[in-house]
């Protein structure tokens, strides 16, 4: 790990001296190595893990916008205020939708679409399927009824 930190500090002064575009990425030296990629402002854009073959992607705000693995990938979408409004997974062909409060409001997968319903206090009161049929109802204490 000392070598990885040393490499990073050697790269940073080159950027400050204006000697071309610096490479803000490094590879840890362990058996379960992790490679992180950064933009010129030092924001993390990606992380690859050799131990499980996964790669994560980040936007300029530091939010996780995607993950690729051997068994599929996940992408996340955010609104202008930075709230997650969608998530798609290729492994299960699943898409999740979120409301302005960050609560999951819907889900679409191979078994169909479902919608979640909330009361004014933000408690989930029920779930319904694509035809509008109620799947589950919950009382004020959040118990399944």
TIMI-518795 format. One record per residue: residue number from 1; residue in three letters; x, y, z of N, C-alpha, C, O in turn. Coordinates in Angstrom, 3 decimals, always signed. Layout:
BEGIN
(NUM; "ALA"; (X; Y; Z); (X; Y; Z); (X; Y; Z); (X; Y; Z))
...
! end
This chain:
BEGIN
(1; "UNK"; (+0.823; -1.195; +0.000); (+0.000; +0.000; +0.000); (+0.869; +1.261; +0.000); (+0.478; +2.269; -0.590))
(2; "UNK"; (+2.034; +1.229; +0.646); (+2.918; +2.390; +0.652); (+3.315; +2.773; -0.769); (+3.437; +3.956; -1.086))
(3; "UNK"; (+3.517; +1.778; -1.619); (+3.903; +2.063; -3.005); (+2.794; +2.798; -3.748); (+3.070; +3.710; -4.528))
(4; "UNK"; (+1.556; +2.415; -3.514); (+0.432; +3.074; -4.183); (+0.344; +4.532; -3.782); (+0.122; +5.399; -4.627))
(5; "UNK"; (+0.515; +4.806; -2.512); (+0.442; +6.193; -2.028); (+1.600; +7.001; -2.601); (+1.408; +8.145; -3.012))
(6; "UNK"; (+2.779; +6.431; -2.633); (+3.943; +7.107; -3.193); (+3.724; +7.455; -4.662); (+4.053; +8.562; -5.087))
(7; "UNK"; (+3.186; +6.545; -5.425); (+2.921; +6.794; -6.843); (+1.959; +7.962; -7.014); (+2.162; +8.809; -7.884))
(8; "UNK"; (+0.929; +8.016; -6.205); (-0.035; +9.107; -6.289); (+0.641; +10.441; -6.028); (+0.397; +11.403; -6.756))
(9; "UNK"; (+1.480; +10.524; -5.012); (+2.133; +11.783; -4.698); (+3.145; +12.180; -5.767); (+3.396; +13.370; -5.956))
(10; "UNK"; (+3.719; +11.230; -6.456); (+4.625; +11.560; -7.551); (+3.877; +12.107; -8.756); (+4.420; +12.934; -9.488))
(11; "UNK"; (+2.666; +11.673; -8.977); (+1.882; +12.144; -10.119); (+1.298; +13.533; -9.892); (+1.206; +14.324; -10.830))
(12; "UNK"; (+0.911; +13.834; -8.679); (+0.266; +15.117; -8.405); (+1.155; +16.323; -8.710); (+0.657; +17.281; -9.300))
(13; "UNK"; (+2.453; +16.335; -8.341); (+3.276; +17.503; -8.679); (+3.400; +17.740; -10.177); (+3.477; +18.897; -10.592))
(14; "UNK"; (+3.422; +16.709; -11.003); (+3.497; +16.901; -12.450); (+2.304; +17.692; -12.961); (+2.446; +18.523; -13.858))
(15; "UNK"; (+1.138; +17.441; -12.400); (-0.054; +18.179; -12.815); (+0.066; +19.639; -12.420); (-0.306; +20.528; -13.187))
(16; "UNK"; (+0.578; +19.885; -11.238); (+0.706; +21.260; -10.758); (+1.704; +22.049; -11.597); (+1.564; +23.266; -11.727))
(17; "UNK"; (+2.701; +21.391; -12.166); (+3.710; +22.078; -12.966); (+3.271; +22.255; -14.411); (+4.023; +22.803; -15.217))
(18; "UNK"; (+2.063; +21.802; -14.757); (+1.550; +21.997; -16.104); (+2.233; +21.152; -17.158); (+2.316; +21.567; -18.314))
(19; "UNK"; (+2.718; +19.992; -16.799); (+3.427; +19.141; -17.749); (+2.500; +18.104; -18.358); (+2.760; +16.904; -18.267))
(20; "UNK"; (+1.453; +18.547; -18.958); (+0.528; +17.625; -19.608); (-0.564; +17.160; -18.671); (-0.612; +17.514; -17.493))
(21; "UNK"; (-1.422; +16.367; -19.232); (-2.555; +15.851; -18.467); (-2.072; +14.727; -17.547); (-1.526; +13.732; -18.023))
(22; "UNK"; (-2.267; +14.878; -16.241); (-1.807; +13.841; -15.322); (-2.730; +12.627; -15.337); (-3.903; +12.723; -15.698))
(23; "UNK"; (-2.188; +11.507; -14.947); (-2.976; +10.286; -14.788); (-3.272; +10.140; -13.305); (-2.382; +9.814; -12.520))
(24; "UNK"; (-4.518; +10.381; -12.919); (-4.906; +10.332; -11.521); (-5.416; +8.952; -11.141); (-6.376; +8.842; -10.379))
(25; "UNK"; (-4.809; +7.924; -11.644); (-5.256; +6.596; -11.270); (-4.060; +5.801; -10.786); (-2.924; +6.031; -11.200))
(26; "UNK"; (-4.345; +4.859; -9.900); (-3.281; +3.999; -9.421); (-3.845; +2.630; -9.112); (-5.053; +2.456; -8.955))
(27; "UNK"; (-2.963; +1.678; -9.030); (-3.347; +0.288; -8.770); (-2.744; -0.105; -7.432); (-1.539; +0.035; -7.227))
(28; "UNK"; (-3.569; -0.593; -6.527); (-3.014; -1.079; -5.268); (-2.260; -2.367; -5.542); (-2.528; -3.051; -6.530))
(29; "UNK"; (-1.339; -2.690; -4.692); (-0.437; -3.802; -4.961); (-0.865; -5.118; -4.316); (-0.162; -6.118; -4.464))
(30; "UNK"; (-1.984; -5.151; -3.611); (-2.414; -6.366; -2.930); (-3.015; -7.377; -3.885); (-3.313; -7.068; -5.039))
(31; "UNK"; (-3.191; -8.605; -3.378); (-3.791; -9.668; -4.186); (-5.221; -9.314; -4.573); (-5.676; -9.671; -5.660))
(32; "UNK"; (-5.919; -8.627; -3.707); (-7.281; -8.166; -3.997); (-7.210; -6.702; -4.411); (-7.836; -5.848; -3.784))
(33; "UNK"; (-6.455; -6.411; -5.457); (-6.178; -5.048; -5.876); (-7.407; -4.269; -6.290); (-8.357; -4.814; -6.853))
(34; "UNK"; (-7.367; -2.987; -6.001); (-8.418; -2.065; -6.401); (-7.772; -0.929; -7.169); (-6.803; -0.333; -6.701))
(35; "UNK"; (-8.297; -0.627; -8.336); (-7.806; +0.493; -9.138); (-8.875; +1.572; -9.116); (-10.044; +1.298; -9.386))
(36; "UNK"; (-8.485; +2.782; -8.799); (-9.407; +3.916; -8.766); (-8.975; +4.924; -9.825); (-7.785; +5.197; -9.978))
(37; "UNK"; (-9.936; +5.473; -10.549); (-9.660; +6.470; -11.579); (-10.275; +7.798; -11.165); (-11.406; +7.848; -10.683))
(38; "UNK"; (-9.508; +8.886; -11.360); (-9.934; +10.222; -10.951); (-9.859; +11.186; -12.128); (-9.076; +10.994; -13.058))
(39; "UNK"; (-10.691; +12.230; -12.070); (-10.592; +13.272; -13.088); (-9.558; +14.304; -12.641); (-8.953; +14.157; -11.579))
(40; "UNK"; (-9.355; +15.339; -13.442); (-8.333; +16.347; -13.157); (-8.610; +17.125; -11.874); (-7.690; +17.710; -11.303))
(41; "UNK"; (-9.860; +17.144; -11.410); (-10.203; +17.823; -10.163); (-10.090; +16.894; -8.952); (-10.392; +17.300; -7.830))
(42; "UNK"; (-9.660; +15.665; -9.172); (-9.493; +14.723; -8.073); (-10.751; +13.969; -7.692); (-10.773; +13.288; -6.667))
(43; "UNK"; (-11.806; +14.079; -8.501); (-13.056; +13.361; -8.210); (-12.967; +11.941; -8.748); (-12.516; +11.713; -9.870))
(44; "UNK"; (-13.404; +10.994; -7.932); (-13.361; +9.594; -8.352); (-14.381; +9.346; -9.454); (-15.557; +9.682; -9.309))
(45; "UNK"; (-13.925; +8.756; -10.557); (-14.797; +8.435; -11.686); (-15.041; +6.943; -11.825); (-16.036; +6.529; -12.420))
(46; "UNK"; (-14.147; +6.136; -11.284); (-14.306; +4.697; -11.422); (-13.500; +3.941; -10.397); (-12.531; +4.450; -9.833))
(47; "UNK"; (-13.923; +2.710; -10.168); (-13.209; +1.821; -9.254); (-13.341; +0.401; -9.779); (-14.451; -0.102; -9.956))
(48; "UNK"; (-12.213; -0.240; -10.027); (-12.207; -1.621; -10.513); (-11.599; -2.511; -9.444); (-10.565; -2.186; -8.860))
(49; "UNK"; (-12.255; -3.641; -9.194); (-11.763; -4.583; -8.196); (-11.399; -5.885; -8.896); (-12.251; -6.544; -9.492))
(50; "UNK"; (-10.121; -6.247; -8.815); (-9.673; -7.467; -9.480); (-10.184; -8.722; -8.784); (-10.301; -9.768; -9.422))
(51; "UNK"; (-10.489; -8.644; -7.498); (-10.915; -9.834; -6.756); (-12.255; -10.374; -7.244); (-12.461; -11.587; -7.261))
(52; "UNK"; (-13.171; -9.484; -7.642); (-14.490; -9.954; -8.093); (-14.830; -9.490; -9.511); (-15.940; -9.738; -9.982))
(53; "UNK"; (-13.911; -8.832; -10.191); (-14.130; -8.425; -11.571); (-15.173; -7.338; -11.751); (-15.741; -7.205; -12.835))
(54; "UNK"; (-15.437; -6.559; -10.710); (-16.458; -5.516; -10.830); (-15.826; -4.152; -11.062); (-14.692; -3.895; -10.657))
(55; "UNK"; (-16.583; -3.285; -11.722); (-16.169; -1.907; -11.950); (-17.335; -1.007; -11.587); (-18.469; -1.257; -11.996))
(56; "UNK"; (-17.062; +0.043; -10.818); (-18.083; +1.034; -10.461); (-17.757; +2.339; -11.163); (-16.591; +2.684; -11.354))
(57; "UNK"; (-18.809; +3.064; -11.548); (-18.656; +4.343; -12.239); (-19.349; +5.430; -11.434); (-20.405; +5.196; -10.847))
(58; "UNK"; (-18.746; +6.637; -11.405); (-19.276; +7.760; -10.646); (-19.411; +8.974; -11.551); (-18.663; +9.122; -12.518))
(59; "UNK"; (-20.368; +9.845; -11.238); (-20.496; +11.086; -11.999); (-19.659; +12.172; -11.333); (-18.979; +11.911; -10.340))
(60; "UNK"; (-19.705; +13.385; -11.871); (-18.882; +14.480; -11.352); (-19.303; +14.920; -9.955); (-18.577; +15.666; -9.298))
(61; "UNK"; (-20.469; +14.465; -9.493); (-20.930; +14.781; -8.142); (-20.562; +13.682; -7.142); (-20.898; +13.780; -5.962))
(62; "UNK"; (-19.879; +12.646; -7.606); (-19.476; +11.559; -6.730); (-20.534; +10.492; -6.523); (-20.368; +9.598; -5.693))
(63; "UNK"; (-21.630; +10.584; -7.280); (-22.715; +9.604; -7.135); (-22.409; +8.362; -7.962); (-21.895; +8.459; -9.076))
(64; "UNK"; (-22.726; +7.206; -7.414); (-22.544; +5.941; -8.126); (-23.596; +5.875; -9.229); (-24.792; +5.802; -8.946))
(65; "UNK"; (-23.153; +5.899; -10.480); (-24.088; +5.867; -11.612); (-24.102; +4.527; -12.326); (-24.927; +4.304; -13.213))
(66; "UNK"; (-23.198; +3.634; -11.949); (-23.211; +2.332; -12.597); (-22.241; +1.359; -11.987); (-21.276; +1.731; -11.319))
(67; "UNK"; (-22.528; +0.098; -12.237); (-21.648; -0.978; -11.789); (-21.726; -2.098; -12.813); (-22.814; -2.514; -13.212))
(68; "UNK"; (-20.572; -2.581; -13.233); (-20.509; -3.703; -14.169); (-19.854; -4.881; -13.460); (-18.813; -4.738; -12.819))
(69; "UNK"; (-20.481; -6.043; -13.586); (-19.956; -7.270; -13.004); (-20.053; -8.372; -14.046); (-20.627; -8.172; -15.116))
(70; "UNK"; (-19.502; -9.514; -13.741); (-19.542; -10.622; -14.690); (-20.963; -11.115; -14.927); (-21.254; -11.645; -15.999))
(71; "UNK"; (-21.856; -10.953; -13.951); (-23.229; -11.456; -14.104); (-24.234; -10.377; -14.495); (-25.437; -10.640; -14.483))
(72; "UNK"; (-23.785; -9.180; -14.839); (-24.716; -8.139; -15.257); (-24.240; -6.761; -14.850); (-23.122; -6.594; -14.362))
(73; "UNK"; (-25.095; -5.779; -15.054); (-24.732; -4.404; -14.713); (-25.914; -3.685; -14.084); (-27.067; -4.095; -14.222))
(74; "UNK"; (-25.594; -2.599; -13.390); (-26.594; -1.755; -12.744); (-26.305; -0.316; -13.131); (-25.150; +0.108; -13.097))
(75; "UNK"; (-27.332; +0.446; -13.499); (-27.177; +1.879; -13.742); (-28.170; +2.625; -12.864); (-29.254; +2.125; -12.564))
(76; "UNK"; (-27.781; +3.836; -12.455); (-28.642; +4.682; -11.630); (-28.815; +6.024; -12.329); (-27.885; +6.536; -12.952))
(77; "UNK"; (-30.016; +6.588; -12.219); (-30.305; +7.898; -12.784); (-30.699; +8.838; -11.643); (-31.350; +8.428; -10.681))
(78; "UNK"; (-30.292; +10.107; -11.766); (-30.564; +11.115; -10.743); (-31.278; +12.306; -11.363); (-31.090; +12.605; -12.543))
(79; "UNK"; (-32.103; +12.990; -10.561); (-32.763; +14.199; -11.049); (-31.833; +15.395; -10.843); (-30.717; +15.235; -10.349))
(80; "UNK"; (-32.290; +16.594; -11.220); (-31.460; +17.797; -11.144); (-31.058; +18.141; -9.714); (-30.051; +18.818; -9.507))
(81; "UNK"; (-31.829; +17.687; -8.722); (-31.512; +17.938; -7.317); (-30.619; +16.848; -6.721); (-30.301; +16.893; -5.533))
(82; "UNK"; (-30.217; +15.884; -7.524); (-29.329; +14.832; -7.053); (-30.025; +13.653; -6.409); (-29.369; +12.791; -5.824))
(83; "UNK"; (-31.349; +13.601; -6.506); (-32.093; +12.484; -5.922); (-32.165; +11.342; -6.927); (-32.386; +11.557; -8.119))
(84; "UNK"; (-31.976; +10.135; -6.430); (-32.069; +8.980; -7.322); (-33.497; +8.839; -7.802); (-34.430; +8.805; -6.998))
(85; "UNK"; (-33.673; +8.756; -9.124); (-35.018; +8.606; -9.674); (-35.193; +7.321; -10.455); (-36.309; +6.988; -10.854))
(86; "UNK"; (-34.111; +6.594; -10.679); (-34.229; +5.328; -11.384); (-33.022; +4.450; -11.178); (-31.916; +4.923; -10.915))
(87; "UNK"; (-33.260; +3.146; -11.304); (-32.181; +2.167; -11.189); (-32.548; +0.974; -12.059); (-33.650; +0.436; -11.951))
(88; "UNK"; (-31.631; +0.564; -12.915); (-31.871; -0.571; -13.807); (-30.800; -1.628; -13.595); (-29.617; -1.317; -13.456))
(89; "UNK"; (-31.235; -2.881; -13.572); (-30.318; -4.004; -13.400); (-30.514; -4.981; -14.558); (-31.627; -5.446; -14.803))
(90; "UNK"; (-29.437; -5.285; -15.262); (-29.563; -6.208; -16.390); (-29.650; -7.659; -15.946); (-30.230; -8.482; -16.653))
(91; "UNK"; (-29.082; -7.992; -14.783); (-29.074; -9.395; -14.353); (-30.481; -9.929; -14.129); (-30.751; -11.091; -14.433))
(92; "UNK"; (-31.377; -9.110; -13.606); (-32.752; -9.539; -13.390); (-33.733; -8.767; -14.235); (-34.943; -8.858; -14.028))
(93; "UNK"; (-33.214; -7.993; -15.207); (-34.065; -7.138; -16.042); (-35.039; -6.353; -15.182); (-36.243; -6.342; -15.439))
(94; "UNK"; (-34.511; -5.699; -14.162); (-35.318; -4.967; -13.196); (-35.035; -3.478; -13.290); (-33.879; -3.065; -13.380))
(95; "UNK"; (-36.094; -2.667; -13.270); (-35.967; -1.218; -13.193); (-36.766; -0.745; -11.995); (-37.920; -1.135; -11.815))
(96; "UNK"; (-36.148; +0.102; -11.170); (-36.824; +0.671; -10.006); (-36.977; +2.171; -10.221); (-36.109; +2.812; -10.814))
(97; "UNK"; (-38.082; +2.725; -9.737); (-38.361; +4.157; -9.850); (-38.518; +4.730; -8.450); (-39.006; +4.054; -7.544))
(98; "UNK"; (-38.097; +5.994; -8.275); (-38.128; +6.635; -6.966); (-38.879; +7.952; -7.052); (-38.860; +8.621; -8.085))
(99; "UNK"; (-39.548; +8.325; -5.950); (-40.253; +9.608; -5.918); (-39.306; +10.703; -5.417); (-38.138; +10.434; -5.137))
(100; "UNK"; (-39.810; +11.937; -5.305); (-38.986; +13.079; -4.914); (-38.444; +12.953; -3.495); (-37.474; +13.628; -3.149))
(101; "UNK"; (-39.048; +12.105; -2.668); (-38.574; +11.893; -1.305); (-37.562; +10.743; -1.225); (-37.092; +10.408; -0.137))
(102; "UNK"; (-37.227; +10.146; -2.359); (-36.251; +9.072; -2.386); (-36.816; +7.696; -2.101); (-36.062; +6.732; -1.963))
(103; "UNK"; (-38.135; +7.592; -2.011); (-38.776; +6.303; -1.747); (-39.005; +5.568; -3.062); (-39.302; +6.181; -4.087))
(104; "UNK"; (-38.864; +4.258; -3.019); (-39.149; +3.484; -4.226); (-40.631; +3.585; -4.522); (-41.460; +3.217; -3.689))
(105; "UNK"; (-40.972; +4.080; -5.701); (-42.379; +4.266; -6.063); (-42.869; +3.211; -7.043); (-44.076; +3.007; -7.178))
(106; "UNK"; (-41.960; +2.543; -7.723); (-42.374; +1.525; -8.676); (-41.245; +0.591; -9.023); (-40.073; +0.862; -8.761))
(107; "UNK"; (-41.632; -0.513; -9.618); (-40.655; -1.521; -10.026); (-41.198; -2.254; -11.243); (-42.380; -2.587; -11.319))
(108; "UNK"; (-40.312; -2.491; -12.181); (-40.668; -3.247; -13.376); (-39.663; -4.380; -13.522); (-38.455; -4.147; -13.529))
(109; "UNK"; (-40.163; -5.613; -13.638); (-39.286; -6.760; -13.845); (-40.011; -7.802; -14.685); (-41.090; -7.532; -15.211))
(110; "UNK"; (-39.437; -8.969; -14.814); (-40.023; -9.990; -15.682); (-41.398; -10.447; -15.209); (-42.180; -10.969; -16.003))
(111; "UNK"; (-41.702; -10.257; -13.927); (-43.019; -10.664; -13.428); (-44.071; -9.572; -13.598); (-45.250; -9.813; -13.338))
(112; "UNK"; (-43.670; -8.379; -14.030); (-44.625; -7.296; -14.255); (-44.239; -6.030; -13.524); (-43.145; -5.926; -12.968))
(113; "UNK"; (-45.145; -5.067; -13.528); (-44.911; -3.774; -12.893); (-45.659; -3.700; -11.571); (-46.774; -4.206; -11.448))
(114; "UNK"; (-45.036; -3.064; -10.582); (-45.709; -2.795; -9.311); (-45.518; -1.331; -8.955); (-44.522; -0.713; -9.329))
(115; "UNK"; (-46.481; -0.787; -8.231); (-46.439; +0.596; -7.765); (-46.600; +0.596; -6.259); (-47.429; -0.135; -5.719))
(116; "UNK"; (-45.807; +1.416; -5.578); (-45.918; +1.553; -4.126); (-46.672; +2.832; -3.811); (-46.511; +3.846; -4.489))
(117; "UNK"; (-47.498; +2.771; -2.770); (-48.309; +3.916; -2.351); (-47.916; +4.314; -0.932); (-47.655; +3.457; -0.088))
(118; "UNK"; (-47.876; +5.643; -0.673); (-47.454; +6.172; +0.625); (-48.501; +7.139; +1.153); (-49.225; +7.765; +0.379))
(119; "UNK"; (-48.580; +7.261; +2.500); (-49.468; +8.257; +3.093); (-48.705; +9.571; +3.264); (-47.533; +9.660; +2.899))
(120; "UNK"; (-49.370; +10.597; +3.822); (-48.769; +11.927; +3.971); (-47.542; +11.909; +4.883); (-46.684; +12.785; +4.775))
(121; "UNK"; (-47.448; +10.934; +5.771); (-46.301; +10.821; +6.672); (-45.152; +10.012; +6.057); (-44.123; +9.809; +6.701))
(122; "UNK"; (-45.323; +9.557; +4.831); (-44.271; +8.826; +4.147); (-44.254; +7.338; +4.416); (-43.308; +6.652; +4.030))
(123; "UNK"; (-45.288; +6.823; +5.072); (-45.354; +5.386; +5.345); (-45.985; +4.674; +4.159); (-46.964; +5.152; +3.586))
(124; "UNK"; (-45.418; +3.528; +3.796); (-45.994; +2.772; +2.691); (-47.334; +2.201; +3.129); (-47.438; +1.557; +4.173))
(125; "UNK"; (-48.354; +2.443; +2.319); (-49.702; +1.963; +2.640); (-50.135; +0.809; +1.750); (-51.104; +0.120; +2.066))
(126; "UNK"; (-49.438; +0.586; +0.645); (-49.827; -0.520; -0.220); (-48.978; -0.634; -1.457); (-48.174; +0.239; -1.783))
(127; "UNK"; (-49.189; -1.753; -2.141); (-48.548; -1.993; -3.433); (-49.606; -2.533; -4.373); (-50.470; -3.316; -3.979))
(128; "UNK"; (-49.525; -2.106; -5.611); (-50.481; -2.596; -6.612); (-49.729; -3.027; -7.859); (-48.606; -2.589; -8.107))
(129; "UNK"; (-50.366; -3.897; -8.644); (-49.737; -4.367; -9.875); (-50.175; -3.506; -11.050); (-50.912; -2.537; -10.872))
(130; "UNK"; (-49.724; -3.856; -12.244); (-49.959; -3.055; -13.439); (-51.442; -2.868; -13.743); (-51.825; -1.855; -14.329))
(131; "UNK"; (-52.279; -3.821; -13.358); (-53.720; -3.698; -13.614); (-54.434; -2.901; -12.529); (-55.643; -2.681; -12.616))
(132; "UNK"; (-53.689; -2.463; -11.497); (-54.292; -1.688; -10.417); (-54.776; -2.531; -9.258); (-55.273; -1.993; -8.268))
(133; "UNK"; (-54.642; -3.841; -9.359); (-55.056; -4.721; -8.267); (-54.094; -4.580; -7.096); (-52.879; -4.505; -7.278))
(134; "UNK"; (-54.655; -4.546; -5.891); (-53.841; -4.416; -4.688); (-53.107; -5.720; -4.409); (-53.702; -6.798; -4.413))
(135; "UNK"; (-51.825; -5.604; -4.172); (-51.013; -6.767; -3.827); (-50.897; -6.875; -2.312); (-51.056; -7.956; -1.744))
(136; "UNK"; (-50.619; -5.748; -1.665); (-50.475; -5.716; -0.212); (-50.971; -4.387; +0.314); (-50.857; -3.361; -0.356))
(137; "UNK"; (-51.522; -4.407; +1.516); (-51.902; -3.194; +2.237); (-51.185; -3.187; +3.575); (-50.907; -4.240; +4.148))
(138; "UNK"; (-50.885; -1.983; +4.072); (-50.199; -1.830; +5.354); (-50.999; -0.872; +6.225); (-51.621; +0.062; +5.721))
(139; "UNK"; (-50.979; -1.108; +7.548); (-51.665; -0.202; +8.463); (-50.729; +0.942; +8.848); (-49.602; +1.015; +8.360))
(140; "UNK"; (-51.203; +1.850; +9.738); (-50.442; +3.039; +10.121); (-49.122; +2.696; +10.813); (-48.209; +3.522; +10.834))
(141; "UNK"; (-49.008; +1.507; +11.370); (-47.764; +1.085; +12.021); (-46.833; +0.341; +11.061); (-45.775; -0.139; +11.466))
(142; "UNK"; (-47.226; +0.247; +9.796); (-46.401; -0.404; +8.801); (-46.529; -1.909; +8.761); (-45.710; -2.589; +8.142))
(143; "UNK"; (-47.546; -2.435; +9.414); (-47.751; -3.885; +9.426); (-48.584; -4.305; +8.225); (-49.510; -3.604; +7.816))
(144; "UNK"; (-48.243; -5.449; +7.674); (-48.990; -6.008; +6.557); (-50.381; -6.399; +7.032); (-50.524; -7.092; +8.039))
(145; "UNK"; (-51.426; -5.950; +6.297); (-52.804; -6.289; +6.696); (-53.446; -7.186; +5.660); (-54.602; -7.579; +5.816))
! end
